[in-house]
Structure formats: C-alpha cells, structure tokens
Amino acid sequence: MKLSELPQQWEQNDQQRPERPHHYQVHVALEDAARLKALAALYPGQSEEDLLNDLLEAALKKVPQARGE
C-alpha cells in the first residue's frame, strides 16, 4: 500500500486487518501525536494504532531491501 492510497483505504471501514503478533512501544513527538489524533478524528473507523500500523507499513515498503537498491 502506498502512502497516497491510505486515506482511501481508511475510508473503507470494512477492511480486514491482519493479525499483528509483535508489539512495540514507540515515543513520538508532540506534533506527530497531534497529527495522529487528527487522522483518527478524520477516520473514526480506524484506531490510532491501526493508523500508525498502516503508516509504518507503507513507509517501510519505501525503504530499499538491500544496500544498493
């Protein structure tokens, strides 16, 4: 999923969420926390955790898998 496709995905509240067996605790800047809360308000069918998972997944897909790619 591309970052630009996320809002459309979030508007569809019936999406199936994959099981996420790994848990991480992250600390975010105040501004980023405010942005996340604003996104959650725009897409009430999505939890902040789900939004953060989607954003992280999309961002990680943009990172090259190996050096030199």
N, C-alpha and C positions, 0 to 999 in steps of 0.2 A: 504494500500500500504506500502510495506517495503521500507526502505531507499535504499536497494540494487536494488530495482526494478525501482526506479525513473529515472535513465538515459534512460532506455529502453522506459519508458512512455514519456519522454521528446522528444525522437527522433521521436515519432509519433505525428506530429503537428496537426492531425485532431481530437484530443481528445476533448470531450465535458467538459466544465468547469461548475461546479455547481455555482449557484448564491451565492455570499458571501455578505450577507447584513450587516455584522458587520465590522467596520473599526477600526484599531488600529494603533497607531503611535509608532514605536519602534526605539530605538537608538542602533546601532551596532558598534562594534569595527572596526577600520580601516581595520584590517586584514580580518574580516568577510565580510565587504563591498567589499573588493577586490576579495574575493572568489566568492561572489555572482555575481559580474560583469564578472568574468572569466566563471562562469557557463552560464550566459546569452550569452556570446560570443560563447561558445561551442554549445548552443542550441538556435539559433536565432529565432526559432518559439515560444519561451517562454519568457514572460516578466519577469523582476526581481521580480515583485510582485507575479506572478504565481509560480515561482521557490520557493520563500520564503514561500508561502502558502503550497506548496507540502511538503517542508522540515518540516515545523511546524506540519502539519497534521501527517506525518509519525513519527515524534519524539513523539508527544502526544499519539499516539497509543501504544508506548512502555512503557508509564508511567502506573503503576498499577492503576486501577479504584478506589480501596479502600485499606485502610491500611491493611496490612497482606497478600495481594495477591502476 
